[in-house]
Amino acid sequence: MRRLLLLVLLVGCSKPAGPPAGTREFVDSRGKTVKIVYPPRRIVSIIPSTTELLYAVGAGDQVAGVTTYCDYPPEAKSKPKIGDIVVDYERLAALKPDVVVTSFSTTRKTSTDIESKGYALYSVEPHTFEEIIGSLRKLGALTGHGAEGEKAAASLEARVKAVTAVAAAPGPTVYIEHSPEPLGTTGPDSYMGDAVRRAGGRNIFDGGWRLIDWEAVMSRDPEVILIAHDRKTGYEKRAGWAGLRAVKNKRVYFVAKENYMYPTPRLADGLEEAARILREKNP
């Protein structure tokens, strides 16, 4: 009898279990219906942008694993690693994820392999501010943080509207460089290009991400140059550099690449920075 009483007391004092998980279906950026355990308690993110978006909607505690490239927010660095651009499937299996979150077009082969192994995979593909805002809402819903996702989306939406309301129009022509070798830029049809456009810049290139020849920049002679990578020197060695309008007018700017290279709320920092730059001599 004493043993039975002790057992009853121990059970009564134990931490109550959380509500039993069910399943729900969500449609991702591919238009694919993905069934997941809901709310997901163990999420693996395989690219930096989705890791950042998950934290932005308050799902950081549910993130069970990330890649070695997932370094923002700082808390993500301490999460178990499942590889870099190559996934270690033994580590992934050990984490027993309820869902793997990614951007399918960026990780097409890896994502296909992950799905073939039976894991639920959910993709977001933001290319504009509207799509980043939508991704925050979708990931909030996916993770059981609908209110936090809505709050993050509304905050980003407000920041974008505040900039576009005062952006100079028509603004100066702009060349933005995200890679020095090979030489890489983007037109307006990417999230980086979207930030430049909304800030009031007129991109000298069309389309989205692309590799170019330096001669193409010289022939377009931009009024403003934004450098969004780590190289800070050696530009004077480029043919015709000194003759460019942006160089002669001292309108070459080295900007923080992390504020332009990811489709996350940090892109608003880049938007605000670009708007300040473009307004300097374009009232």
N, C-alpha and C positions, 0 to 999 in steps of 0.2 A: 504493500500500500504506500509506504514512504517513497519507494522508487517511482511509482506511478504519479504521485503528487509532485515529485521533483521534475519529472518529465513534462507534466502539464505546465508547471511554472516556467520551465526553460522555453517551451514552445510559445507561451504567452508573452515572454520578454524578447523573443527574437524579432529582428527587423522585418516588418511586413513586406511581402513581395510586391513588386510593381504590378500594374494591371497587365493581364495577359495580352501578348501581342497577337494581332490579327493580321490580315493582309489587305492591301489596297492596290488599286491599279492607277498608274500615272502615265500620261503620254509625254514622251520626251521630244527633243528637237528634231529627231528623225521622223516623227509621227508614229513611233513605235509605242505600243502599249506595254508597259513594264509592270509586272506584279511584284510587290515587295512586302516583306514583313513590316508591319506598321504599328507604332512608329519604329523606324530602324534604330537599333541600339549600337550597331557596329557598321560604320561607314568607312570605306577606303576610297581615297581620292588619288588619281594617278597623274594629275597635272597641277601646277601651282595655282592657276586661276580658279579652278573649282575648289581647291582647298581654301583659298581666301574667301570665296563666296559662301562656303559652308560656315566659316567662322563669322562672316558678316551677318548671317541670319540667326546666330546664336546656337549653332549645332556643333561647336568645337568639341564639347565633351563626348559627342557621339563619334567623332572621327577616330577610328581605330588604327589607321595606317595611312601613310603618305609616301611620296618619293623623296629622294635626296635633294631634289630641286625645289621642294615645297618649303620655303623659308619665311613665309609671311602669312599671318602675323607671327611674331617670334615664338609663340607657344607651339606652333606647328613643328618647329625644329626638334622638339622632344618626343614627337610621336614615332612609333615603330616604323621602320622603313621597309618597303617592299621592292626596292630597286631604284633605278634611275630611269633611263628611257627603255631599259629592258626590265621587265617585271620578273621577280623571283617567285615562281608559282608555289614553291613550298612555303615561303613566308606568307604569301597571300592566303593559302589554304589554312595555315595556322591561325590566322586572324579571324577566320569564319565570318566574312562580311555578310551583312544582310543586303547590302547594295554597294556597287562600285560606281563612283561618279566621275565623269570625264567629259571631254569635248570630242565627239566621235571622229570628226574630220581630222583632228590633230593627232589622234592616236588610233587610226583606223585598224591597223594590223593587230596591235595589242588588244584593242577593244573586241575585235572579232574573236581572237583567241580566248579572251576572258569569257565571253558569252558561250563559246563552244564548250567550255568546261562547266557550264551550268550555273554560272553566277548571274544574278540580276545586275544589269548595267543600265545606268540612266545618263543621258547626254544632254548638255546644254551647249548652245552654239551662238553666243552673243557677238554680233558684228557692229552694233550701233549702241548708243546710250539707251534707246528704247528697249533693245533686246537684253542689255545688262539689267535694266530695271525689271523686265519680265522674268529674267533668270533668278533674281533675288526672290521674287514672289513664288516662283515654281519650287525653288529649293526650300523655301520656308514651309510650303505646303508638304513637300516630300518628307521633310524631317520632323514634322510635328511642331514647327515653329512659325505658324502662319502669321501671328501677330508681329513677331520680330522681323519676319521677311517683309511684311507690309511696311513696317516702320523704316527699315533700311531702304526699301524701294522709294518711299515717299521722300526721304531725306535726299537721296541722290537726284530724284526728279526735281526737287526744289533748287538744288545747286545748279543743275543744268539750265533751268529756266531763268535763274538769276543772271547767269552769264549771257545767254542768248538775247536777253532783253536789252542789254547795253553793248553788245558786240558791234564793233565798227563794220559798216557795210556801205559800199564795197571795200573790203580790206586789201592789204598788200598781197602780192603773189608770194607763195611760200614753197620752199623745198624742205622736206623733213627726211633726215637720214637716220635709219635705225641700225645699219650695219656698214662698216667701212670696207671690209673684204670678205666676201664679194659685196659690191656696192648695192645697198638695198634701200628702198623707199616704199612709200605707199601713196596711192591716190586717195580720194575721198571715200572709197568703198571698203573701209575697214574701220575698226573702232578707233585706231590712232588717227586715221584720216577724218573720221567723224568729229573728233575733238578739235582738230585744226579748222575744219569747216565751221563748226559752231562758234569757235573763237573769233571768226571773222576773216580767216585766211582763205585765199584762192589758190588751191593746190596747182602746181605747174604740171602735174601728171594726172591722168585719168585712171579709173579702175581701182584695184586693191593692191595687195602686197606684190612687189615685183623687184627683180634685179635689173639694173640699168648700167649703161655706159656713162662715164663722166661727161662725155661730149653732149649727151642729152640734157644735162643740167646746164652746161654752158650755153647751149643754143636757146634755152628758155630764160636764162638770166634772171633768177628770182630776186625779189626785193628783200626777202627775209629767208635766212637759213636756220633751221633748228636741228641741232645735232643731239640725237637721243641714244648715244652709246658711250663707251668709256674712253675712246681715243680723244685726246685733247690737243695733240700736236701733229705737225707734218702737213697741214693742209696747204701751206704756201707752195709745196712741191707739186701740187696738182696744176695741170695745164690751165692757164687762163684764170687762176684763182683770184689774183689781185685785181683783175678787171671786172669782176662781177659786181653788180650794183649793191648786193648785200654786204660785200666785203668793203667796198669803197665808202659806204655809208655807215659802217660799223654796226651792222644788223645781223651778225652771226651770233647765235646763242647756244650755249651748251646747257641742255636741260636734263633733269633727272630721268633716266630711262625708265625707272620703275613706275613712274607716273604716266607712262604712255604705252608700255609694252604689254599690259595685261587688261583684259576686259572685266574689270572689277571696279568697285567704288573709288579706288585710287586714281582712276582715269579722270575723275572730276578735278583732282589736284593739277593734272596736266592741262585740262581745259582752262582752269582759272589762270594758270601760269601763262599759257599761250595767249589768252585774252589780254593779260597785262602787257605782254611783250608786243603784241600787234597794235595795241592802243598807244604805245609810247610815242611813235612818230606818225600816227595815223588817227588824229582826233576826229 
